[in-house]
Amino acid sequence: MFLKALYNPKEGQKISPSAAFTFKKEQIIDLASECQSIVANQPMVIKGMKPPIKIFGNIHGDYVDLMRFFDIWKGPNESVDIQSFDYVFLGNYVDRGAFSLEVICLLMALKLKYPKQIVLLRGNHEDRAVNRHLGFGKECATRLGEDINDPNSVFARINTLFDYLPLAAIIEDKTIKHSVMCVHAGIGSSISKLEDIERINRPLSISLGDVTNATQQMVIDLLWSDPTATEDAMGIVANTTRDPQKQNNIMMYGPD
């Protein structure tokens, strides 16, 4: 039902800025519950993926761009595409754009239909403290007419799903004899081996202002790190842009 309405690579690019979101609250909550049942039973680090793979960065509620991508490079479908390509999405599905509901519901439906071929990693906007204020909360309130403070709201239910999303995926490329590590942001100051990430438990909540242990620091590193501004800046350095209060828990990493 969701795919029939939302998977429209050509027509979806023409969506009206005032388009209504016609799905019922119960339908969206059921979709999120089914999607959570899948991701909660998959590991925190998705391993064994092999190229060719299509990798998508921040979508941020831009349904039009997502449809444009699927139109140009072909989206996941039951023809040759899904038999030949896996998909990795690197997080930040909601906020900023006007169509977070379309984006996240389409991705949840795709995950449900192709649970092994579609990987949805967590980004720093898959966090109720962030997306409450940067677009998704307002969109749920205005387009669904709901109280986002209600624990039974669509907003609350989708954010609970976010608490179960994996943090990393590994692509094993035998042609270049090494693996590619996919995460939303970077490796920060505390990541030394994959086993560190694998031991992180879910459901996982995030708190930028309250990093009190090594696990919390790893999560912040994976979701909030940035590369250094130039390739000459080596090592791990403080990220004063994201951390103006100088709490020293958000870092930048150099090319080394």
C-alpha positions as CSV (number, residue, x, y, z in Angstrom):
1,M,0.0,0.0,0.0
2,F,2.8,2.5,0.9
3,L,4.9,1.5,-2.0
4,K,2.0,1.9,-4.5
5,A,1.4,5.4,-3.2
6,L,5.0,6.6,-2.6
7,Y,7.3,4.7,-5.0
8,N,6.8,7.0,-8.1
9,P,10.2,8.0,-9.5
10,K,8.7,10.2,-12.2
11,E,5.4,11.5,-10.8
12,G,6.9,11.9,-7.4
13,Q,9.2,14.7,-8.6
14,K,6.0,16.8,-9.3
15,I,4.6,16.6,-5.7
16,S,2.9,19.8,-4.6
17,P,4.4,21.7,-1.7
18,S,0.9,21.6,-0.1
19,A,0.3,17.8,-0.7
20,A,-1.6,16.1,2.0
21,F,-0.3,12.9,3.7
22,T,-3.3,10.6,3.4
23,F,-2.2,7.6,5.4
24,K,-3.9,7.0,8.7
25,K,-2.0,7.1,12.0
26,E,-2.7,3.5,12.6
27,Q,-1.2,2.5,9.2
28,I,2.0,4.4,9.8
29,I,2.4,3.0,13.3
30,D,1.9,-0.5,11.9
31,L,4.5,0.1,9.3
32,A,7.0,1.4,11.8
33,S,6.3,-1.6,14.1
34,E,6.9,-4.1,11.3
35,C,10.1,-2.3,10.2
36,Q,11.4,-2.3,13.8
37,S,10.8,-6.0,14.1
38,I,13.3,-6.5,11.3
39,V,16.0,-4.0,12.2
40,A,16.0,-5.0,15.9
41,N,16.9,-8.5,14.8
42,Q,19.7,-7.4,12.5
43,P,23.2,-6.7,14.0
44,M,24.4,-3.3,15.0
45,V,27.1,-3.7,12.3
46,I,25.8,-5.1,9.0
47,K,28.5,-7.3,7.5
48,G,29.0,-9.3,4.4
49,M,27.7,-6.8,1.9
50,K,29.3,-7.1,-1.6
51,P,29.4,-4.6,-4.5
52,P,27.8,-3.4,-6.6
53,I,26.0,-1.3,-4.0
54,K,24.1,2.0,-4.3
55,I,24.9,4.3,-1.3
56,F,22.8,7.3,-0.4
57,G,23.8,10.2,1.9
58,N,21.5,12.6,3.7
59,I,18.0,12.8,2.2
60,H,16.5,15.2,4.9
61,G,12.9,15.0,3.9
62,D,13.7,15.8,0.2
63,Y,11.3,13.3,-1.4
64,V,11.7,15.0,-4.8
65,D,15.4,14.4,-4.9
66,L,14.9,10.8,-3.7
67,M,12.5,10.2,-6.6
68,R,15.0,11.9,-9.0
69,F,17.7,9.6,-7.8
70,F,15.5,6.6,-8.3
71,D,14.5,7.8,-11.7
72,I,18.1,8.4,-12.9
73,W,19.9,5.5,-11.3
74,K,16.9,3.2,-10.9
75,G,15.4,2.5,-7.5
76,P,15.0,-0.8,-5.8
77,N,12.4,-2.9,-7.8
78,E,11.7,-6.5,-8.6
79,S,13.4,-6.4,-12.0
80,V,17.1,-6.9,-12.5
81,D,17.9,-4.0,-10.1
82,I,17.2,-5.5,-6.7
83,Q,18.7,-8.8,-7.9
84,S,22.0,-7.0,-8.8
85,F,22.3,-4.1,-6.3
86,D,22.0,-3.7,-2.5
87,Y,21.2,-0.3,-1.1
88,V,22.8,1.5,1.9
89,F,21.2,4.7,3.3
90,L,23.5,6.6,5.6
91,G,20.9,8.3,7.8
92,N,19.3,11.7,8.2
93,Y,16.1,10.8,6.6
94,V,14.0,13.5,8.2
95,D,14.1,17.2,9.0
96,R,14.8,20.3,6.9
97,G,12.9,19.2,3.8
98,A,9.1,19.4,3.5
99,F,8.4,15.7,3.0
100,S,9.9,13.7,5.8
101,L,6.8,11.6,6.2
102,E,7.0,10.5,2.5
103,V,10.7,9.8,2.8
104,I,10.7,7.7,6.0
105,C,7.5,5.8,5.1
106,L,8.8,4.9,1.7
107,L,12.2,3.7,3.2
108,M,10.4,1.7,5.9
109,A,8.2,0.1,3.2
110,L,11.3,-0.8,1.1
111,K,13.0,-2.2,4.1
112,L,9.9,-4.3,4.8
113,K,9.8,-5.6,1.2
114,Y,13.6,-6.1,0.8
115,P,14.9,-6.6,4.4
116,K,18.4,-7.9,3.4
117,Q,19.0,-5.7,0.3
118,I,18.0,-2.4,2.0
119,V,20.2,-1.2,4.9
120,L,19.0,1.9,6.8
121,L,21.8,3.2,9.1
122,R,21.2,5.8,11.8
123,G,22.2,9.4,11.4
124,N,22.3,12.3,13.9
125,H,18.8,13.4,13.0
126,E,17.3,10.0,13.9
127,D,17.1,11.5,17.4
128,R,13.9,12.8,19.0
129,A,15.7,15.7,20.7
130,V,17.0,16.9,17.3
131,N,14.1,16.2,14.9
132,R,11.5,17.6,17.4
133,H,12.8,21.1,16.6
134,L,14.3,20.8,13.0
135,G,11.3,19.9,11.0
136,F,10.0,16.4,11.6
137,G,8.1,17.3,14.7
138,K,6.4,20.3,13.1
139,E,5.5,18.2,10.0
140,C,3.9,15.5,12.1
141,A,1.9,18.1,14.1
142,T,0.7,20.0,11.0
143,R,0.2,17.3,8.4
144,L,-1.1,14.6,10.7
145,G,-2.8,16.9,13.2
146,E,-1.2,15.1,16.2
147,D,0.3,16.1,19.5
148,I,3.9,15.0,19.2
149,N,4.2,14.8,23.0
150,D,1.7,12.0,23.0
151,P,3.6,8.8,23.5
152,N,1.2,7.1,21.1
153,S,1.9,9.6,18.3
154,V,3.4,8.7,14.9
155,F,6.3,11.0,15.9
156,A,7.0,9.0,19.0
157,R,6.6,5.6,17.3
158,I,9.0,6.4,14.4
159,N,11.6,7.8,16.8
160,T,11.3,4.5,18.8
161,L,12.1,2.7,15.5
162,F,15.2,5.0,15.1
163,D,16.5,3.8,18.5
164,Y,17.0,0.3,16.9
165,L,18.7,1.3,13.6
166,P,22.2,-0.1,13.1
167,L,25.2,2.2,13.2
168,A,27.5,0.7,10.6
169,A,27.7,-1.5,7.5
170,I,30.8,-3.2,6.0
171,I,31.1,-3.7,2.2
172,E,33.6,-6.4,1.3
173,D,35.2,-5.5,-2.0
174,K,37.5,-8.3,-3.1
175,T,38.5,-6.5,-6.3
176,I,40.4,-3.9,-4.3
177,K,41.2,-6.4,-1.5
178,H,39.8,-4.3,1.3
179,S,36.6,-3.4,3.0
180,V,34.6,-0.2,3.1
181,M,33.1,0.9,6.4
182,C,29.9,2.9,6.1
183,V,28.7,5.1,9.0
184,H,26.8,8.3,9.1
185,A,29.5,10.7,10.2
186,G,33.0,9.3,11.0
187,I,35.2,7.5,13.6
188,G,35.9,10.4,16.0
189,S,38.2,9.9,18.9
190,S,37.1,6.6,20.4
191,I,36.6,4.0,17.7
192,S,39.4,1.5,17.4
193,K,37.7,-1.8,16.2
194,L,34.4,-3.0,14.9
195,E,33.8,-5.0,18.0
196,D,33.5,-1.8,19.9
197,I,30.4,-0.9,17.8
198,E,29.0,-4.4,17.8
199,R,28.8,-4.4,21.6
200,I,26.6,-1.3,21.8
201,N,23.1,-2.3,23.0
202,R,19.8,-1.2,21.6
203,P,17.4,0.5,22.0
204,L,19.8,3.4,21.9
205,S,19.1,7.0,22.9
206,I,21.5,9.8,22.2
207,S,22.4,12.8,24.3
208,L,25.0,15.3,23.0
209,G,25.2,17.2,26.3
210,D,25.6,14.2,28.6
211,V,28.5,12.0,27.5
212,T,29.5,10.2,30.6
213,N,31.0,6.9,29.4
214,A,32.9,5.3,26.6
215,T,29.8,3.9,24.8
216,Q,28.1,7.2,24.6
217,Q,31.3,8.8,23.2
218,M,31.5,6.1,20.5
219,V,27.9,6.8,19.5
220,I,28.6,10.6,19.3
221,D,31.7,9.9,17.3
222,L,29.8,7.7,14.8
223,L,26.9,10.2,14.4
224,W,28.4,13.7,14.8
225,S,32.1,13.6,13.6
226,D,33.3,15.5,10.6
227,P,36.4,15.2,8.4
228,T,39.0,17.9,9.0
229,A,38.7,21.0,6.7
230,T,41.9,20.2,4.9
231,E,43.9,17.1,4.1
232,D,46.9,18.6,6.0
233,A,45.1,18.5,9.3
234,M,46.0,15.1,10.7
235,G,44.8,13.1,13.7
236,I,41.8,13.8,15.8
237,V,41.1,17.4,16.6
238,A,38.3,19.3,18.4
239,N,35.3,20.2,16.3
240,T,34.6,23.8,17.5
241,T,31.9,24.3,14.8
242,R,29.7,21.5,16.2
243,D,30.9,21.9,19.8
244,P,31.1,25.7,20.4
245,Q,30.8,25.1,24.2
246,K,34.0,23.1,24.0
247,Q,32.8,20.0,25.8
248,N,35.3,18.1,23.7
249,N,33.0,15.3,22.8
250,I,32.5,16.1,19.1
251,M,35.6,15.7,17.0
252,M,37.0,16.0,13.5
253,Y,39.2,13.3,12.0
254,G,42.1,13.7,9.6
255,P,42.9,11.6,6.5
256,D,45.4,9.5,8.4
